[in-house]
Amino acid sequence: MATFISVPLKKSSEVELVKPLSKFVTATYPAGEEQAEYLRSVEELNKLRKSALGRPLDKHESSLEILLRYYDQLCSVEPKFPFSENQLCLTFTWKDAFDKGSLFSGSVKLALASIGYEKTCVLFNAAALASQIASEQNLDNDEGLKTAAKFYQLASGAFGHIRDTVLSALNREPTMDISPETVGTLSNIMLAQAQEVFFLKAASDKMKDAVIAKLANQAADYYGDAFKQCQYKDNLPKEVLPVLAAKHCIMQANAELHQSILAKQKKRFGEEIARLQHAAELVKTVATSHDEYVSVKDLTEKINRALTAAKKDNDFIYHDRVPEVKDLEHIGKAALVKPTAITPPLSQKFADLFEKMVPMAVQQSMSIYGQRKAETVNRLVGTMREATNLCNGVLASLNLPAALEDLSGDSIPQSIAEKARAVVQLGGLQSIEQLIRDLPELLTRNREILDEALKMLNDEETTDNELRSKFNQRWNRTPSGDLYKPLRAEGSNFSNILDKAVQADQVVRDRYNAHCDMITLLCKPENELNAAIPSANPTKTLQGSEVVNVLRSQLAQLDEMKRERETLEGEIKAVTFDMSTVFLTSLAQDGAISEEQMSLSKLDQLYGAYNQRVQATLRTQEELLGQVQTSHQEFSSLKQSNTEANQREEVLKKLASAHDSYVEISNNLREGTKFYNDLTEILLKFQNKCSDIVFARKTERDELLKDLQQSIAREPSAPSFNVPAYQSAPAAPAGGPTPAPRTVFTGQPQQAQQQPPQMKPNPPARPPPPSFNPQAASPNPATIPTGPPNSNPQPLAPPSQAQGPPYPSYQGYYQMPMGYNPYAYGQYNMPYMPYQQTPGQGGYPAAPPGGQPYPGYPQQPPQQQPYYPQQ
């Protein structure tokens, strides 16, 4: 009776884990100890997969521990790497556990770029191995019973977990072995077997019969549910169904047996007999229908002995009425088993290889937070820089502070001289022109990288569309157009960024062209610069005046404000805060991250005070510029106005503005150069991402093409058709020439053929080739018929059953004479036909002419009559 169902393991193909995972690690994390540790962990993960799936596993708990450890590691790794078809694409291929395959097509298999698919299949193998370990236990001792019950419940829980999660994990139709219907049935089978183990434990411990009966009845109920689930489905091996039916009857018989003992104890002798009779009928059903799968000999003898004794006692002593089975009280049920909950970690020795790596949800939140922080910093810094540029522009338009320093009218103002020296120190025109020449090359390099990446996507999508139009519904993988949408959106974004960068570069060039002459003047030696500035009448009378002192004080306040802004800008850029801890806490507590709310709150907390200080500097600048403009009007009214003075003032304004433009253009060009270099790295990562997914898609395409070729080879070359009845069942001889039956004769006498054959005998052996011994070749007169050549024997009746494939026979064509069939000679007492000898040719079986090779079989003479008589 100890027949338990175990599940075979799925087989997986080898997967390259190291290269794609290492590439992601090196692209995501900076070089250092952290990156090196993650790369070592990738190697360990690859070794763990090979240990779990790359070799046959023993039916031992240590092998199950390896599988569970790999499953736990997959659960830990899944949120930390961007596993998907369009990001980190790893294609896992698994074969159907129950499909044996064929010689030409192999087993049914499915390849998916899904870590959820890998988890599902690994958990299936863990459940299957647990069922095998449980089936190998010795159920004659308590330790074996406990171990078997534990692993059957683990297998039931694992199969149930797959049933609940497989569709969401795969997002497509799975193979038959991991379909929800199949694993749901397997879960119930494992639960029923665990309940049976508890029944065996209770029976071996000689517990109360009422308890044992309830345990057995519950096991019978579980087996019945499993039997109903797979009764009308062909998703499990054919041996499973009769075993389930037999186990259902056996557990019911055990329940009735132990309940009969309880009835006997309660003096219900008629009920005892009725239950024993029902139990005997149940085991008889098993013995007659399922004896090849489950043996019930011992149980049958036990029930029959009890039934014989009960009937004897009741017939001679108690005379209790035996009720009908339907009138018996229902036996109670006691469920002592339940599926083990699948909550990682399942392994007792699990240690996360990527413990320090934060999940992808946190990484993505950190990335978005970094963008929000950069936007906040750029907004504050940009506001201050714009205000400073506005201030410099206003002062340059007023020729300040050069107007206050140029009271003599014939020397270079100090501020202009300082600005000229600053331009020369920054590299002058050569520096700017070199930066301007470098920009197109950087732009072209980025364009080429982006175009190459998009070209790879376009080529692969074109191939995919061509194959889809060729195979139609058979090409059942995700369309490349749908899969590449995020990548194309990313590529379009990069293209827009480059277009805007080109526009910004043109603005910088236009500004440089506008101020090129004045910047060239600032780069000249001091004597040439002084000569280029027009001289004017001295205004020494304004030296020491109150309005000049007020303007100088106001300009000093503006300079102090600019220095404060530079300090404030450095403080804003130096603000740091690690949001990963906040995001991890939120993910652990709530299971999700409200990134926007948390980021905005933290940024407001970090930069709120700096924002107020920036706004204060803006208000201060506005007040000071208003005072400067008022004071400058008063200063201008006191100055002597003439043409020379106006020309000199205009040149000084342009020189001051050229200096400010030079500084801004130089900063813009350096920022542009850095932007293009940084963008190159980003575009190279984008190109690698496109290359990886295209390579994965090509691998998937090759696998799918291979499977399609195999499936096409399995298909019939022509549609099936029904063979006409007159071709498959030969009729009795009728009028006209009767065609010879195209079947293989059984080699029995004609009378024996008319009886229904029990089995098809093999055809007789082919006769040996003709011997060249003249004596052996001489005809035997006793065997040569004496009648005329056209005296045909009586035709044989066709056999009652066709002995070979029906061949069509055509009316109007004479069939080959029976004497030409080498298998018929000597088997039906049919005489040999004399051969009509032609001139110059020896007859058969006469010896060949001396010194000549054997001429072979003679050809049929044209005047030969049909062998069957005409009617």
Secondary structure, 3 states (H helix, E strand, C coil): CCCCCCCCCCCECCCCCHHHHHHHHHHHCCCCHHHHHHHHHHHHHHHHHHHHHCCCCCCCHHHHHHHHHHHHHHHHHHHHCCECCCCECCCEEEECCCCCCCCCCCCCEEEECCHHHHHHHHHHHHHHHHHHHHHCCCCCCHHHHHHHHHHHHHHHHHHHHHHHHHHHHHCCCCCHHHCHHHHHHHHHHHHHHHHHHHHHHHHHCCCCHHHHHHHHHHHHHHHHHHHHHHCCCCCCCCCHHHHHHHHHHHHHHHHHHHHHHHHHHCCCHHHHHHHHHHHHHHHHHHHHHCCCCCCCHHHHHHHHHHHHHHHHHHHHHHCCCCCCHHHCCCCCCCCCCCCCCCCCCCCCCCCCCCCCCCCHHHHHHHHHHHHHHHHHHHHHHHHHHHHHHHHHHHHHHCCCCHHHHCCCCCCCCHHHHHHHHHHHHCCHHHHHHHHHHHHHHHHHHHHHHHHHHHHHHHHHHHHHHHHHHHHHHHCCCCCHHHHCHHHHHHHHHHHHHHHHHHHHHHHHHHHHHHHHHHHHHHCCCHHHHHHHCCCCCCCHHHCCCHHHHHHHHHHHHHHHHHHHHHHHHHHHHHCCCCCHHHHHHHHHHHCCCCHHHHHHHHHHHHHHHHHHHHHHHHHHHHHHHHHHHHHHHHHHHHCCCCHHHHHHHHHHHHHHHHHHHHHHHHHHHHHHHHHHHHHHHHHHHHHHHHHHHHHHHHHHHHHHHHHHHHHHHHCCCCCCCCCCHHHHCCCCCCCCCCCCCCCCCCCCCHHHHCCCCCCCCCCCCCCCCCCCCHHHHCCCHHHCCCCCCCCCCCCCCCCCCCCCCCCCCCCCCCCCCHHHCCCCCCCCCCCCCCCCCCCCCCCCCCCCCCCCCCCCCCCCCCCCCCCCCCC
